[in-house]
Amino acid sequence: MTALAQADWGTALIAAACVVLVAVAGGVATRTDAWYRRLHVPAWKPPDWAFGPIWATIFALTASSGVLAWSGSAAARPLIVTVFAVNGVLNILWSVLFFRLRRPDWALVEVAFLWLSIVALILTVGRVSTVAALLNIPYLAWVGVAACLNLRIVQLNPRRSLV
């Protein structure tokens, strides 16, 4: 096995570990308890069971994007790590705000920053690899849908958004 192949496997394993960390932290923060079940939601909200497969796909694509970008440019690595780290924190923070703190209104403000962090991800990795940038388009689209859903939940639950 060449040194490059070993480095690629190492990069992939680190990316996978980071993605699992963000996914687990977000999952732990997500509680679909009685408060959540009492929320009024729009008819177009995806079923709860769909969120797991959607996020698993997004995380796999995002990790692949990170591996491609990392392998493509040593000079860009500090910025790549920074944008992925900021994005991961914002991803987890949304779940904490919405589910743990029960503040869909705060989560609505935060989701704008999450969406912008995905734009930053796309622009950053896009300097190194067009494919890496394109792999994040589903993430951007999904968070856009989530933002619309979050907005609608705030509108449908004005008192619950402040409790």
Backbone as a chain_set.jsonl record, in Angstrom:
{"seq": "MTALAQADWGTALIAAACVVLVAVAGGVATRTDAWYRRLHVPAWKPPDWAFGPIWATIFALTASSGVLAWSGSAAARPLIVTVFAVNGVLNILWSVLFFRLRRPDWALVEVAFLWLSIVALILTVGRVSTVAALLNIPYLAWVGVAACLNLRIVQLNPRRSLV", "coords": {"N": [[0.845, -1.176, 0.0], [0.583, 2.18, -0.836], [1.977, 5.261, 0.443], [0.255, 7.38, -0.058], [-2.249, 6.125, -0.386], [-2.56, 5.086, 2.201], [-2.703, 7.478, 3.632], [-5.072, 8.505, 2.561], [-6.952, 6.628, 3.522], [-6.639, 7.09, 6.242], [-7.47, 9.784, 6.396], [-10.113, 9.469, 5.566], [-11.113, 7.894, 7.645], [-10.846, 9.624, 9.825], [-12.534, 11.694, 8.985], [-14.943, 10.271, 8.923], [-15.197, 9.643, 11.644], [-15.511, 12.213, 12.739], [-17.926, 12.987, 11.559], [-19.632, 11.064, 12.637], [-19.455, 11.806, 15.315], [-20.68, 14.383, 15.279], [-23.217, 13.623, 14.351], [-24.085, 11.856, 16.394], [-24.049, 13.571, 18.633], [-25.947, 15.48, 17.814], [-28.126, 13.76, 17.595], [-28.437, 12.899, 20.257], [-29.206, 15.303, 21.381], [-31.659, 15.618, 20.243], [-34.96, 15.243, 20.997], [-37.94, 13.653, 20.701], [-40.272, 14.147, 22.34], [-43.183, 14.531, 24.501], [-43.639, 17.314, 24.409], [-42.676, 17.992, 21.847], [-44.381, 16.406, 20.268], [-46.786, 17.686, 20.696], [-46.568, 20.0, 19.273], [-47.819, 22.074, 16.675], [-47.62, 21.269, 13.324], [-46.778, 21.756, 9.849], [-48.652, 20.274, 7.135], [-46.967, 19.338, 5.181], [-44.662, 18.487, 6.377], [-41.981, 16.231, 6.542], [-42.224, 12.706, 7.412], [-41.304, 11.605, 10.713], [-39.592, 9.335, 10.695], [-38.154, 9.626, 8.361], [-36.119, 11.443, 8.706], [-33.727, 10.371, 9.817], [-32.529, 8.627, 7.719], [-32.195, 10.63, 5.767], [-30.43, 12.464, 7.019], [-28.266, 10.72, 7.432], [-27.43, 10.235, 4.816], [-26.733, 12.853, 4.025], [-24.639, 13.371, 5.855], [-22.786, 11.415, 5.031], [-22.2, 12.309, 2.436], [-21.131, 14.818, 3.028], [-18.883, 14.151, 4.584], [-17.43, 12.801, 2.61], [-16.957, 14.925, 0.907], [-15.265, 16.462, 2.528], [-13.036, 14.754, 2.685], [-12.203, 14.674, -0.002], [-11.536, 17.394, -0.392], [-9.541, 17.757, 1.558], [-7.581, 15.983, 0.655], [-6.923, 17.229, -1.659], [-5.585, 19.673, -1.294], [-3.008, 20.747, 0.608], [-2.389, 23.276, 1.556], [-4.84, 24.482, 1.968], [-5.897, 23.203, 4.146], [-6.032, 24.154, 6.959], [-8.128, 26.084, 6.808], [-10.173, 24.492, 5.776], [-10.59, 22.658, 7.892], [-11.463, 24.475, 9.824], [-13.902, 25.562, 8.725], [-15.45, 23.243, 8.55], [-15.523, 22.503, 11.248], [-16.852, 24.695, 12.47], [-19.292, 24.468, 11.122], [-20.125, 21.94, 12.066], [-20.497, 22.458, 14.819], [-22.571, 24.362, 14.675], [-24.519, 22.778, 13.511], [-25.091, 20.895, 15.537], [-25.883, 22.689, 17.53], [-28.335, 23.687, 16.605], [-30.125, 21.55, 17.067], [-29.963, 21.408, 19.852], [-31.025, 23.917, 20.611], [-33.642, 23.809, 19.491], [-34.817, 21.3, 20.338], [-33.85, 20.561, 22.986], [-33.761, 22.972, 24.515], [-36.184, 23.825, 23.775], [-36.853, 25.923, 22.063], [-37.935, 26.906, 19.369], [-38.011, 29.393, 18.123], [-35.505, 30.585, 18.664], [-33.96, 28.671, 17.416], [-34.716, 29.098, 14.817], [-33.445, 31.516, 14.19], [-30.815, 30.676, 14.485], [-30.61, 28.721, 12.46], [-30.239, 30.137, 10.148], [-27.573, 30.908, 10.332], [-26.432, 28.376, 10.296], [-27.111, 27.588, 7.682], [-25.667, 29.509, 6.225], [-23.122, 28.686, 6.98], [-22.915, 26.346, 5.578], [-22.887, 27.291, 2.989], [-20.405, 28.566, 3.154], [-18.837, 26.278, 3.496], [-19.205, 25.039, 0.992], [-18.079, 26.976, -0.71], [-15.45, 27.03, 0.26], [-14.426, 24.342, 0.004], [-14.871, 24.144, -2.648], [-12.88, 25.62, -3.857], [-10.871, 23.84, -4.029], [-11.911, 21.456, -5.05], [-14.386, 20.836, -7.346], [-16.216, 18.751, -7.319], [-16.232, 18.12, -4.582], [-17.455, 20.421, -3.602], [-20.001, 20.238, -4.839], [-21.015, 17.97, -3.59], [-22.046, 18.929, -1.252], [-24.374, 20.239, -1.835], [-26.91, 18.873, -1.506], [-27.073, 19.004, 1.306], [-27.203, 21.769, 1.787], [-29.653, 22.271, 0.514], [-31.402, 20.66, 2.072], [-31.175, 21.845, 4.62], [-32.236, 24.268, 3.968], [-34.909, 23.505, 3.508], [-35.437, 22.608, 6.099], [-35.227, 25.029, 7.453], [-37.434, 26.403, 6.435], [-39.451, 24.736, 7.428], [-38.971, 25.042, 10.173], [-39.567, 27.793, 10.428], [-42.301, 27.726, 9.804], [-43.256, 26.165, 11.927], [-42.732, 27.875, 14.073], [-44.515, 29.908, 13.383], [-46.961, 28.541, 13.569], [-47.066, 27.884, 16.216], [-47.071, 30.06, 18.224], [-47.019, 30.685, 21.041], [-45.782, 28.432, 22.091], [-43.294, 28.669, 20.997], [-42.025, 30.408, 22.561], [-41.729, 29.319, 25.011]], "CA": [[0.0, 0.0, 0.0], [1.393, 3.393, -0.925], [1.768, 6.246, 1.516], [-0.925, 8.163, -0.415], [-3.425, 5.315, -0.079], [-2.683, 5.048, 3.653], [-3.156, 8.801, 4.05], [-6.48, 8.625, 2.185], [-7.732, 5.851, 4.479], [-6.597, 7.816, 7.509], [-8.33, 10.954, 6.239], [-11.494, 8.994, 5.519], [-11.496, 7.449, 8.989], [-10.999, 10.821, 10.659], [-13.771, 12.355, 8.534], [-16.064, 9.448, 9.387], [-15.307, 9.811, 13.101], [-16.056, 13.552, 12.987], [-19.328, 12.959, 11.161], [-20.345, 10.275, 13.648], [-19.508, 12.637, 16.518], [-21.718, 15.4, 15.076], [-24.505, 12.933, 14.256], [-24.464, 11.356, 17.715], [-24.354, 14.728, 19.484], [-27.242, 15.998, 17.371], [-29.136, 12.767, 17.943], [-28.653, 12.953, 21.702], [-29.925, 16.543, 21.658], [-32.991, 15.54, 19.643], [-35.945, 14.477, 21.769], [-39.3, 13.767, 20.183], [-41.066, 13.874, 23.527], [-44.552, 15.042, 24.494], [-43.613, 18.712, 23.944], [-42.521, 17.963, 20.395], [-45.584, 15.818, 19.664], [-47.88, 18.656, 20.818], [-46.382, 21.11, 18.342], [-48.557, 22.087, 15.413], [-46.663, 21.222, 12.22], [-47.466, 21.804, 8.555], [-48.97, 18.979, 6.522], [-45.88, 18.915, 4.295], [-43.506, 18.029, 7.162], [-41.649, 14.81, 6.318], [-42.44, 11.869, 8.599], [-40.14, 11.549, 11.605], [-38.686, 8.242, 10.325], [-37.356, 10.016, 7.192], [-35.003, 12.319, 9.069], [-32.512, 9.565, 10.0], [-31.89, 8.32, 6.432], [-31.793, 11.872, 5.087], [-29.21, 12.96, 7.651], [-27.172, 9.771, 7.181], [-26.959, 10.511, 3.451], [-26.058, 14.153, 4.036], [-23.368, 13.237, 6.554], [-21.868, 10.644, 4.177], [-21.763, 13.199, 1.356], [-20.296, 15.875, 3.608], [-17.589, 13.54, 4.926], [-16.732, 12.573, 1.337], [-16.513, 16.247, 0.468], [-14.098, 16.823, 3.329], [-11.895, 13.911, 2.289], [-11.734, 15.166, -1.314], [-10.888, 18.703, -0.231], [-8.319, 17.549, 2.33], [-6.604, 15.312, -0.209], [-6.604, 18.068, -2.813], [-4.77, 20.851, -1.03], [-2.441, 20.861, 1.953], [-2.415, 24.68, 1.962], [-6.199, 24.85, 2.363], [-6.35, 22.37, 5.264], [-6.498, 24.873, 8.163], [-9.435, 26.682, 6.537], [-11.117, 23.379, 5.632], [-10.908, 22.19, 9.246], [-12.223, 25.527, 10.502], [-15.288, 25.657, 8.252], [-16.151, 22.023, 8.936], [-15.744, 22.55, 12.702], [-17.923, 25.667, 12.72], [-20.527, 23.868, 10.643], [-20.518, 20.874, 12.985], [-21.014, 23.076, 16.039], [-23.87, 24.954, 14.361], [-25.444, 21.672, 13.272], [-25.485, 20.395, 16.858], [-26.545, 23.765, 18.264], [-29.736, 23.784, 16.196], [-30.883, 20.524, 17.797], [-30.004, 21.808, 21.256], [-31.965, 25.027, 20.747], [-35.002, 23.414, 19.15], [-35.344, 20.17, 21.105], [-33.5, 20.568, 24.413], [-34.213, 24.222, 25.132], [-37.571, 24.009, 23.322], [-36.911, 27.285, 21.54], [-37.94, 26.963, 17.901], [-37.73, 30.755, 17.686], [-34.053, 30.749, 18.661], [-33.443, 27.762, 16.391], [-34.955, 29.739, 13.521], [-32.354, 32.476, 13.983], [-29.576, 29.903, 14.348], [-30.575, 27.967, 11.205], [-29.675, 31.024, 9.122], [-26.116, 30.788, 10.45], [-26.098, 27.031, 9.815], [-27.211, 27.624, 6.224], [-24.507, 30.274, 5.746], [-21.909, 27.88, 7.173], [-22.873, 25.377, 4.472], [-22.405, 28.08, 1.843], [-18.957, 28.707, 3.374], [-18.265, 24.958, 3.206], [-19.219, 24.851, -0.459], [-17.1, 27.892, -1.309], [-14.105, 26.649, 0.693], [-13.99, 23.103, -0.648], [-14.954, 24.376, -4.095], [-11.588, 26.136, -4.328], [-9.996, 22.684, -4.187], [-12.572, 20.409, -5.821], [-15.776, 21.098, -7.715], [-17.013, 17.619, -6.836], [-16.382, 18.299, -3.133], [-18.468, 21.465, -3.41], [-21.309, 19.724, -5.255], [-21.475, 16.982, -2.615], [-22.72, 19.632, -0.161], [-25.617, 20.852, -2.304], [-28.073, 18.31, -0.792], [-27.053, 19.521, 2.679], [-27.715, 23.136, 1.697], [-31.077, 22.182, 0.188], [-32.122, 20.116, 3.207], [-31.236, 22.853, 5.681], [-33.216, 25.237, 3.481], [-36.222, 22.921, 3.82], [-35.558, 22.621, 7.559], [-35.461, 26.412, 7.859], [-38.841, 26.686, 6.118], [-40.232, 23.98, 8.399], [-38.769, 25.729, 11.455], [-40.348, 29.031, 10.358], [-43.726, 27.384, 9.864], [-43.533, 25.716, 13.287], [-42.789, 29.083, 14.897], [-45.765, 30.59, 13.055], [-48.104, 27.745, 14.026], [-46.96, 27.696, 17.667], [-46.459, 31.299, 18.749], [-46.746, 30.625, 22.48], [-44.843, 27.336, 22.339], [-41.973, 29.098, 20.56], [-41.439, 31.264, 23.591], [-41.76, 28.617, 26.301]], "C": [[0.891, 1.239, 0.0], [1.076, 4.331, 0.23], [0.518, 7.07, 1.227], [-2.194, 7.402, -0.072], [-3.639, 5.233, 1.428], [-3.205, 6.38, 4.184], [-4.632, 8.976, 3.725], [-7.378, 7.853, 3.138], [-7.763, 6.55, 5.83], [-7.506, 9.031, 7.483], [-9.792, 10.543, 6.263], [-11.975, 8.562, 6.902], [-11.706, 8.631, 9.935], [-12.28, 11.555, 10.284], [-14.993, 11.592, 9.026], [-16.276, 9.613, 10.888], [-15.918, 11.169, 13.447], [-17.543, 13.597, 12.666], [-20.155, 12.187, 12.181], [-20.486, 11.086, 14.933], [-20.615, 13.685, 16.406], [-23.097, 14.745, 15.047], [-24.983, 12.445, 15.622], [-24.835, 12.517, 18.637], [-25.701, 15.334, 19.109], [-28.372, 15.055, 17.726], [-29.463, 12.771, 19.422], [-29.456, 14.203, 22.074], [-31.372, 16.5, 21.17], [-33.892, 14.638, 20.48], [-37.322, 14.716, 21.151], [-40.263, 13.342, 21.286], [-42.462, 14.481, 23.392], [-44.605, 16.49, 24.016], [-43.566, 18.757, 22.428], [-43.805, 17.455, 19.73], [-46.795, 16.75, 19.758], [-47.732, 19.83, 19.855], [-47.289, 20.955, 17.122], [-47.512, 22.16, 14.305], [-47.424, 21.278, 10.902], [-47.669, 20.402, 7.98], [-47.809, 18.449, 5.681], [-44.62, 18.47, 5.048], [-43.231, 16.558, 6.842], [-41.927, 13.992, 7.573], [-41.155, 11.764, 9.412], [-39.133, 10.48, 11.188], [-37.774, 8.636, 9.161], [-36.106, 10.814, 7.559], [-33.687, 11.547, 9.233], [-31.821, 9.236, 8.684], [-31.422, 9.57, 5.671], [-30.491, 12.389, 5.682], [-28.027, 12.024, 7.429], [-26.575, 10.012, 5.801], [-26.183, 11.821, 3.398], [-24.697, 14.059, 4.713], [-22.348, 12.453, 5.726], [-21.329, 11.523, 3.049], [-20.816, 14.28, 1.872], [-18.926, 15.34, 3.999], [-16.777, 13.289, 3.663], [-16.19, 13.872, 0.777], [-15.257, 16.674, 1.221], [-12.862, 16.042, 2.951], [-11.332, 14.395, 0.949], [-10.978, 16.483, -1.178], [-9.552, 18.566, 0.501], [-7.219, 16.96, 1.456], [-6.135, 16.198, -1.347], [-5.672, 19.223, -2.54], [-4.311, 20.911, 0.416], [-2.53, 22.304, 2.455], [-3.788, 25.101, 2.477], [-6.67, 24.14, 3.626], [-6.774, 23.139, 6.517], [-7.888, 25.498, 7.971], [-10.505, 25.604, 6.412], [-11.543, 22.876, 7.007], [-11.787, 23.209, 9.969], [-13.666, 25.569, 10.036], [-16.087, 24.403, 8.597], [-16.45, 22.023, 10.441], [-16.874, 23.515, 13.057], [-19.264, 25.09, 12.29], [-21.023, 22.777, 11.585], [-21.117, 21.425, 14.268], [-22.399, 23.67, 15.786], [-24.928, 23.881, 14.114], [-25.978, 21.131, 14.597], [-26.305, 21.443, 17.61], [-28.01, 23.893, 17.873], [-30.585, 22.784, 16.969], [-31.017, 20.88, 19.268], [-31.049, 22.908, 21.46], [-33.406, 24.572, 20.541], [-35.551, 22.379, 20.135], [-35.063, 20.241, 22.606], [-34.014, 21.817, 25.115], [-35.647, 24.561, 24.758], [-37.795, 25.438, 22.859], [-36.837, 27.279, 20.016], [-37.642, 28.355, 17.362], [-36.228, 31.023, 17.647], [-33.427, 29.872, 17.577], [-33.628, 28.357, 14.999], [-33.869, 30.765, 13.2], [-31.056, 31.709, 13.701], [-29.479, 29.194, 13.006], [-30.06, 28.838, 10.054], [-28.148, 30.959, 9.14], [-25.641, 29.409, 9.986], [-26.095, 27.007, 8.293], [-26.011, 28.377, 5.63], [-23.213, 29.498, 5.919], [-21.791, 26.809, 6.089], [-22.429, 26.077, 3.193], [-20.888, 28.257, 1.952], [-18.239, 27.392, 3.092], [-18.128, 24.763, 1.701], [-18.158, 25.726, -1.123], [-15.668, 27.474, -0.975], [-13.622, 25.399, -0.025], [-14.029, 23.241, -2.162], [-13.684, 24.953, -4.683], [-10.625, 24.994, -4.668], [-10.596, 21.662, -5.144], [-14.026, 20.779, -6.08], [-16.676, 19.986, -7.211], [-17.255, 17.748, -5.333], [-17.447, 19.346, -2.835], [-19.862, 20.93, -3.729], [-21.878, 18.702, -4.27], [-22.22, 17.626, -1.444], [-24.028, 20.306, -0.571], [-26.85, 20.21, -1.635], [-28.186, 18.809, 0.661], [-27.649, 20.926, 2.704], [-29.218, 23.119, 1.439], [-31.888, 21.693, 1.386], [-32.228, 21.129, 4.339], [-32.156, 24.001, 5.258], [-34.642, 24.772, 3.762], [-36.458, 22.973, 5.329], [-35.842, 24.03, 8.07], [-36.918, 26.805, 7.583], [-39.769, 25.977, 7.095], [-40.157, 24.637, 9.779], [-39.599, 27.01, 11.494], [-41.835, 28.731, 10.516], [-44.122, 26.908, 11.261], [-43.616, 26.907, 14.236], [-44.108, 29.812, 14.642], [-46.984, 29.859, 13.616], [-48.165, 27.589, 15.542], [-46.401, 28.945, 18.341], [-46.152, 31.248, 20.242], [-45.733, 29.541, 22.799], [-43.425, 27.728, 21.943], [-41.272, 29.919, 21.63], [-41.399, 30.597, 24.956], [-40.647, 27.593, 26.37]], "O": [[1.851, 1.316, 0.767], [0.049, 4.207, 0.897], [-0.209, 7.429, 2.153], [-3.127, 7.984, 0.482], [-4.777, 5.301, 1.891], [-4.05, 6.408, 5.079], [-5.374, 9.539, 4.529], [-8.439, 8.342, 3.528], [-8.804, 6.594, 6.486], [-8.234, 9.283, 8.443], [-10.615, 11.194, 6.906], [-13.115, 8.834, 7.281], [-12.633, 8.632, 10.745], [-13.028, 11.989, 11.16], [-15.963, 12.192, 9.49], [-17.413, 9.712, 11.348], [-16.75, 11.262, 14.349], [-18.328, 14.177, 13.416], [-21.252, 12.61, 12.545], [-21.538, 11.05, 15.572], [-21.401, 13.856, 17.338], [-24.04, 15.255, 15.653], [-26.154, 12.605, 15.965], [-25.837, 12.444, 19.348], [-26.504, 15.662, 19.982], [-29.455, 15.494, 18.115], [-30.628, 12.659, 19.805], [-30.289, 14.162, 22.979], [-32.212, 17.267, 21.642], [-33.632, 13.447, 20.649], [-37.8, 15.849, 21.093], [-40.961, 12.334, 21.184], [-42.869, 14.893, 22.306], [-45.526, 16.86, 23.289], [-44.336, 19.484, 21.799], [-44.255, 18.023, 18.735], [-47.735, 16.614, 18.974], [-48.687, 20.579, 19.648], [-47.494, 19.853, 16.613], [-46.623, 23.01, 14.339], [-48.591, 20.89, 10.844], [-46.936, 19.469, 8.31], [-47.685, 17.239, 5.491], [-43.621, 18.115, 4.423], [-44.146, 15.734, 6.868], [-41.872, 14.525, 8.682], [-40.054, 11.827, 8.864], [-37.928, 10.698, 11.316], [-36.714, 8.033, 8.992], [-35.143, 10.848, 6.793], [-32.636, 12.038, 8.82], [-30.636, 9.533, 8.532], [-30.38, 9.554, 5.016], [-29.556, 12.715, 4.951], [-26.9, 12.488, 7.256], [-25.355, 9.994, 5.635], [-25.109, 11.893, 2.801], [-23.712, 14.601, 4.211], [-21.166, 12.795, 5.724], [-20.137, 11.483, 2.742], [-19.823, 14.61, 1.224], [-17.914, 16.003, 3.771], [-15.571, 13.535, 3.641], [-15.085, 13.909, 0.234], [-14.306, 17.184, 0.627], [-11.763, 16.594, 2.901], [-10.117, 14.511, 0.792], [-9.916, 16.665, -1.772], [-8.557, 19.18, 0.114], [-6.067, 17.391, 1.515], [-5.081, 15.957, -1.936], [-5.022, 19.715, -3.462], [-5.112, 21.101, 1.331], [-2.725, 22.531, 3.649], [-3.886, 25.983, 3.33], [-7.749, 24.45, 4.132], [-7.804, 22.801, 7.1], [-8.724, 25.444, 8.873], [-11.624, 25.784, 6.891], [-12.735, 22.69, 7.256], [-12.745, 22.838, 10.647], [-14.574, 25.608, 10.866], [-17.276, 24.492, 8.904], [-17.524, 21.586, 10.856], [-17.751, 23.184, 13.854], [-20.256, 25.209, 13.008], [-22.218, 22.701, 11.869], [-22.129, 20.918, 14.752], [-23.303, 23.495, 16.603], [-26.093, 24.058, 14.467], [-27.183, 20.933, 14.751], [-27.304, 21.115, 18.249], [-28.848, 24.179, 18.727], [-31.652, 23.136, 17.472], [-32.074, 20.673, 19.864], [-31.863, 22.832, 22.38], [-34.288, 24.913, 21.33], [-36.63, 22.566, 20.698], [-35.962, 20.001, 23.411], [-34.627, 21.733, 26.179], [-36.256, 25.46, 25.337], [-38.787, 26.077, 23.211], [-35.801, 27.608, 19.44], [-37.085, 28.493, 16.272], [-35.732, 31.625, 16.694], [-32.481, 30.283, 16.905], [-32.802, 28.148, 14.11], [-33.427, 30.865, 12.056], [-30.3, 32.057, 12.794], [-28.384, 29.072, 12.457], [-29.503, 28.316, 9.088], [-27.509, 30.954, 8.088], [-24.587, 29.283, 9.364], [-25.174, 26.464, 7.682], [-25.414, 27.929, 4.651], [-22.3, 29.628, 5.103], [-20.683, 26.413, 5.727], [-21.676, 25.508, 2.403], [-20.17, 28.114, 0.962], [-17.152, 27.389, 2.512], [-17.072, 24.372, 1.204], [-17.424, 25.265, -1.998], [-14.779, 27.555, -1.822], [-12.533, 25.392, -0.598], [-13.308, 22.543, -2.876], [-13.428, 24.799, -5.878], [-9.703, 25.149, -5.47], [-9.883, 21.069, -5.954], [-14.797, 21.007, -5.147], [-17.778, 20.247, -6.728], [-18.368, 17.511, -4.864], [-18.25, 19.176, -1.918], [-20.801, 21.151, -2.964], [-23.096, 18.586, -4.134], [-22.945, 16.942, -0.721], [-24.714, 20.884, 0.272], [-27.758, 20.938, -1.232], [-29.291, 19.006, 1.166], [-28.496, 21.234, 3.542], [-29.969, 23.863, 2.07], [-32.946, 22.247, 1.685], [-33.287, 21.251, 4.954], [-32.785, 24.635, 6.106], [-35.482, 25.557, 4.203], [-37.543, 23.336, 5.783], [-36.612, 24.205, 9.015], [-37.554, 27.464, 8.406], [-40.761, 26.553, 7.541], [-41.17, 24.767, 10.466], [-40.265, 27.282, 12.493], [-42.537, 29.403, 11.272], [-45.217, 27.22, 11.729], [-44.481, 26.942, 15.111], [-44.747, 30.282, 15.583], [-47.93, 30.493, 14.084], [-49.199, 27.206, 16.089], [-45.346, 28.878, 18.971], [-45.102, 31.735, 20.661], [-44.905, 29.717, 23.692], [-42.458, 27.189, 22.482], [-40.054, 30.095, 21.591], [-41.069, 31.242, 25.952], [-40.507, 26.899, 27.377]]}, "num_chains": 1, "name": "protein.A"}
